[in-house]
């Protein structure tokens, strides 16, 4: 027995009570495992590692860090970003093949050529220091409260599906332009966060102005900002947030998983249809 504030306690009885007590869960089914923010920190670390690897792969490392596009604010492309960004359409051009050889068609492979991994890897690639700094700051601000609400594994799944949704939108609506960055997933987190606040009866007044500013920047006309990626991620996040906020408590985890899997299936169908469209178009042009 041990002394307590009132009387004595049996250590074995207290331990047994803790084992049988159900853990407190959030409105979205998570325990306190998401409070430290380990998944958010891991995503930031992975993005930083990939950014360093991208710089190492570049011949002109200074240009890869900054000083290139948008008045010198963003960095240039690198061999790694070229390999891992979303580039949907197979780009082809004719060039002289040499003495005695006619024009030769050279093509750059993309998602439509079977490189579907780009739809995932693009969300971990960035063009320059400012690009990754802004995205990681947004991930830090939005990711920690959402991870606390969802738990690390739910949050990680939501993040990846949001990023996938934005990149599939790029593939469908802007297949000829390369795109990379975590902003597809981060715009998705904006959409999720909106419905999380509504579910918890909290004000969205602090979130809406930031979202509007980001939308204004998105539609600002810069060719280096992927409108399709941002809006695709935002819509994906909105669908996830709305679904998570309205699933019944009974079998909540199963319904949440079904929402994420259903979206992935829809993205898969959209990707397959776009691949068919691009490949058949290329075949007609080649003929």
KOLLUM-593535 format. One line per field, with one value per residue (C-alpha): residue number from 1; residue in three letters; y, z, x. Coordinates in pm, whole numbers, m for minus. Example, Ala and Ser with C-alpha at 12.3 -4.5 7.8 and 13.67 -1.06 7.14 Angstrom:
! residues 2
num: [1,2];
residu: [ALA,SER];
y: [m450,m106];
z: [780,714];
x: [1230,1367];
END
This chain:
! residues 287
num: [1,2,3,4,5,6,7,8,9,10,11,12,13,14,15,16,17,18,19,20,21,22,23,24,25,26,27,28,29,30,31,32,33,34,35,36,37,38,39,40,41,42,43,44,45,46,47,48,49,50,51,52,53,54,55,56,57,58,59,60,61,62,63,64,65,66,67,68,69,70,71,72,73,74,75,76,77,78,79,80,81,82,83,84,85,86,87,88,89,90,91,92,93,94,95,96,97,98,99,100,101,102,103,104,105,106,107,108,109,110,111,112,113,114,115,116,117,118,119,120,121,122,123,124,125,126,127,128,129,130,131,132,133,134,135,136,137,138,139,140,141,142,143,144,145,146,147,148,149,150,151,152,153,154,155,156,157,158,159,160,161,162,163,164,165,166,167,168,169,170,171,172,173,174,175,176,177,178,179,180,181,182,183,184,185,186,187,188,189,190,191,192,193,194,195,196,197,198,199,200,201,202,203,204,205,206,207,208,209,210,211,212,213,214,215,216,217,218,219,220,221,222,223,224,225,226,227,228,229,230,231,232,233,234,235,236,237,238,239,240,241,242,243,244,245,246,247,248,249,250,251,252,253,254,255,256,257,258,259,260,261,262,263,264,265,266,267,268,269,270,271,272,273,274,275,276,277,278,279,280,281,282,283,284,285,286,287];
residu: [UNK,UNK,UNK,UNK,UNK,UNK,UNK,UNK,UNK,UNK,UNK,UNK,UNK,UNK,UNK,UNK,UNK,UNK,UNK,UNK,UNK,UNK,UNK,UNK,UNK,UNK,UNK,UNK,UNK,UNK,UNK,UNK,UNK,UNK,UNK,UNK,UNK,UNK,UNK,UNK,UNK,UNK,UNK,UNK,UNK,UNK,UNK,UNK,UNK,UNK,UNK,UNK,UNK,UNK,UNK,UNK,UNK,UNK,UNK,UNK,UNK,UNK,UNK,UNK,UNK,UNK,UNK,UNK,UNK,UNK,UNK,UNK,UNK,UNK,UNK,UNK,UNK,UNK,UNK,UNK,UNK,UNK,UNK,UNK,UNK,UNK,UNK,UNK,UNK,UNK,UNK,UNK,UNK,UNK,UNK,UNK,UNK,UNK,UNK,UNK,UNK,UNK,UNK,UNK,UNK,UNK,UNK,UNK,UNK,UNK,UNK,UNK,UNK,UNK,UNK,UNK,UNK,UNK,UNK,UNK,UNK,UNK,UNK,UNK,UNK,UNK,UNK,UNK,UNK,UNK,UNK,UNK,UNK,UNK,UNK,UNK,UNK,UNK,UNK,UNK,UNK,UNK,UNK,UNK,UNK,UNK,UNK,UNK,UNK,UNK,UNK,UNK,UNK,UNK,UNK,UNK,UNK,UNK,UNK,UNK,UNK,UNK,UNK,UNK,UNK,UNK,UNK,UNK,UNK,UNK,UNK,UNK,UNK,UNK,UNK,UNK,UNK,UNK,UNK,UNK,UNK,UNK,UNK,UNK,UNK,UNK,UNK,UNK,UNK,UNK,UNK,UNK,UNK,UNK,UNK,UNK,UNK,UNK,UNK,UNK,UNK,UNK,UNK,UNK,UNK,UNK,UNK,UNK,UNK,UNK,UNK,UNK,UNK,UNK,UNK,UNK,UNK,UNK,UNK,UNK,UNK,UNK,UNK,UNK,UNK,UNK,UNK,UNK,UNK,UNK,UNK,UNK,UNK,UNK,UNK,UNK,UNK,UNK,UNK,UNK,UNK,UNK,UNK,UNK,UNK,UNK,UNK,UNK,UNK,UNK,UNK,UNK,UNK,UNK,UNK,UNK,UNK,UNK,UNK,UNK,UNK,UNK,UNK,UNK,UNK,UNK,UNK,UNK,UNK,UNK,UNK,UNK,UNK,UNK,UNK,UNK,UNK,UNK,UNK,UNK,UNK,UNK,UNK,UNK,UNK,UNK,UNK];
y: [0,355,677,887,1229,1047,715,446,301,m45,m9,m326,m204,137,m26,m261,32,219,m83,m126,243,347,624,964,1023,1334,1402,1230,914,990,946,1182,1013,1295,1578,1571,1616,1341,1287,1659,1675,1365,1515,1837,1639,1433,1747,1905,1588,1577,1947,1894,1597,1812,2080,1819,1686,2031,2155,2516,2476,2849,2873,2566,2743,3074,3354,3208,3235,3494,3777,3566,3441,3074,2829,2660,2306,2030,1680,1545,1777,1692,1325,1343,1633,1594,1605,1437,1483,1306,1600,1535,1740,1670,1717,1632,1283,1332,1273,1058,1041,1226,1410,1212,1238,1279,1234,1311,1051,1156,1016,914,704,496,709,721,757,1126,1181,1102,1216,1564,1665,1630,1835,2214,2486,2685,2783,3026,2768,2504,2756,2887,2539,2398,2693,2631,2258,2332,2569,2352,2007,2006,2086,1850,1571,1627,1590,1294,1111,1058,780,938,1272,1115,939,1260,1455,1206,1178,1559,1582,1304,1479,1801,1626,1426,1756,1887,1575,1610,1987,2094,1788,1986,2190,2041,2091,2014,2118,2037,2307,2054,1875,2200,2347,2020,2078,2417,2242,1980,2240,2442,2152,2049,2393,2379,2034,2162,2475,2696,3017,2998,3374,3336,3070,3227,3542,3331,3098,3393,3544,3213,3186,3539,3448,3126,3312,3598,3500,3363,3075,2919,2862,2555,2663,2309,2165,2416,2394,2016,1981,2224,2038,1705,1837,1983,1650,1468,1726,1722,1343,1306,1561,1381,1010,831,749,382,231,578,448,223,511,739,474,423,797,798,476,597,917,722,500,809,955,625,628,992,911,612,813,1096,851,695,1038,1153,831,807,1174,1117,809,1009,1286,1032,876];
z: [0,m70,97,m105,m51,114,282,108,m243,m372,m659,m831,m818,m962,m1247,m1326,m1331,m1577,m1806,m1813,m1845,m2197,m2333,m2396,m2767,m2974,m3184,m3473,m3288,m3193,m2859,m2730,m2950,m3202,m2957,m2989,m3366,m3468,m3809,m3889,m3786,m3995,m4304,m4262,m4219,m4532,m4736,m4615,m4697,m5048,m5096,m4998,m5234,m5511,m5458,m5459,m5793,m5957,m6150,m6053,m5684,m5624,m5887,m5736,m5398,m5534,m5781,m6079,m6145,m6015,m6003,m5834,m5551,m5653,m5743,m6076,m6167,m6091,m6231,m5927,m5961,m6331,m6239,m5954,m6034,m6191,m6566,m6725,m7098,m7294,m7451,m7798,m8047,m8380,m8432,m8705,m8650,m8824,m9165,m9377,m9104,m9122,m8840,m8515,m8259,m7903,m7619,m7247,m7034,m6786,m6591,m6912,m6998,m6683,m6430,m6185,m5888,m5982,m5841,m5496,m5514,m5644,m5306,m5154,m5413,m5409,m5632,m5413,m5049,m5033,m5182,m4922,m4634,m4695,m4738,m4428,m4218,m4333,m4263,m3912,m3837,m3982,m3924,m3547,m3449,m3713,m3603,m3244,m3361,m3597,m3449,m3643,m3876,m3971,m4025,m4241,m4455,m4493,m4590,m4857,m5006,m5022,m5197,m5435,m5516,m5603,m5820,m6006,m6076,m6224,m6439,m6563,m6618,m6676,m6814,m7011,m6723,m6456,m6100,m5758,m5396,m5075,m5145,m5297,m4961,m4761,m4947,m4865,m4496,m4527,m4648,m4372,m4103,m4202,m4132,m3820,m3672,m3772,m3614,m3287,m3298,m3319,m3519,m3871,m3886,m3836,m4110,m4386,m4444,m4475,m4720,m4924,m4942,m5064,m5327,m5448,m5481,m5660,m5919,m5938,m6286,m6221,m6449,m6168,m5941,m6011,m5997,m6066,m5790,m5527,m5608,m5647,m5306,m5147,m5285,m5176,m4825,m4810,m4902,m4641,m4371,m4439,m4443,m4123,m3946,m4030,m3998,m3715,m3400,m3439,m3676,m3717,m3820,m4088,m4239,m4237,m4409,m4665,m4746,m4808,m5008,m5213,m5305,m5403,m5629,m5792,m5847,m5997,m6244,m6338,m6388,m6608,m6823,m6865,m6955,m7219,m7358,m7377,m7523,m7790,m7879,m7912,m8127,m8364,m8390,m8457,m8729];
x: [0,111,13,m235,m393,m680,m597,m387,m379,m295,m38,m163,m523,m431,m233,m520,m762,m544,m528,m905,m990,m1082,m856,m1011,m1066,m1120,m1429,m1250,m1149,m788,m614,m346,m83,m104,m37,347,316,557,393,407,772,850,684,883,1205,1134,1067,1391,1590,1444,1520,1883,1903,1756,2021,2298,2171,2189,2490,2421,2342,2299,2026,1857,1835,1703,1748,1563,1188,934,1182,1448,1226,1217,1489,1544,1455,1704,1754,1569,1270,1254,1246,995,760,417,468,174,196,467,648,789,986,1153,1526,1777,1911,2248,2401,2176,1911,1584,1409,1394,1114,1245,996,1015,841,574,281,106,412,366,554,262,495,522,173,315,677,588,446,794,983,1033,1172,1408,1449,1157,921,998,1017,665,520,690,576,217,255,383,93,m184,m39,6,m356,m492,m259,m374,m735,m682,m384,m60,m176,m509,m335,m65,m326,m528,m215,m112,m461,m490,m155,m254,m582,m402,m144,m410,m586,m259,m233,m590,m611,m246,m67,189,331,563,443,588,554,372,113,m130,m146,m136,m432,m605,m530,m701,m1015,m995,m930,m1239,m1474,m1282,m1344,m1710,m1745,m1598,m1819,m1510,m1480,m1338,m1278,m902,m876,m1087,m873,m555,m730,m858,m509,m369,m643,m571,m203,m301,m508,m259,m154,195,282,484,183,m28,m392,m511,m292,m404,m775,m761,m599,m847,m1149,m1004,m944,m1292,m1447,m1237,m1310,m1683,m1690,m1487,m1708,m2032,m1954,m2139,m1942,m2024,m1765,m1615,m1273,m1420,m1620,m1316,m1107,m1384,m1382,m1006,m1009,m1306,m1123,m811,m1024,m1178,m830,m719,m1007,m939,m571,m650,m892,m642,m366,m590,m674,m310,m175,m445,m394,m20,m81,m304,m44,228,22];
END
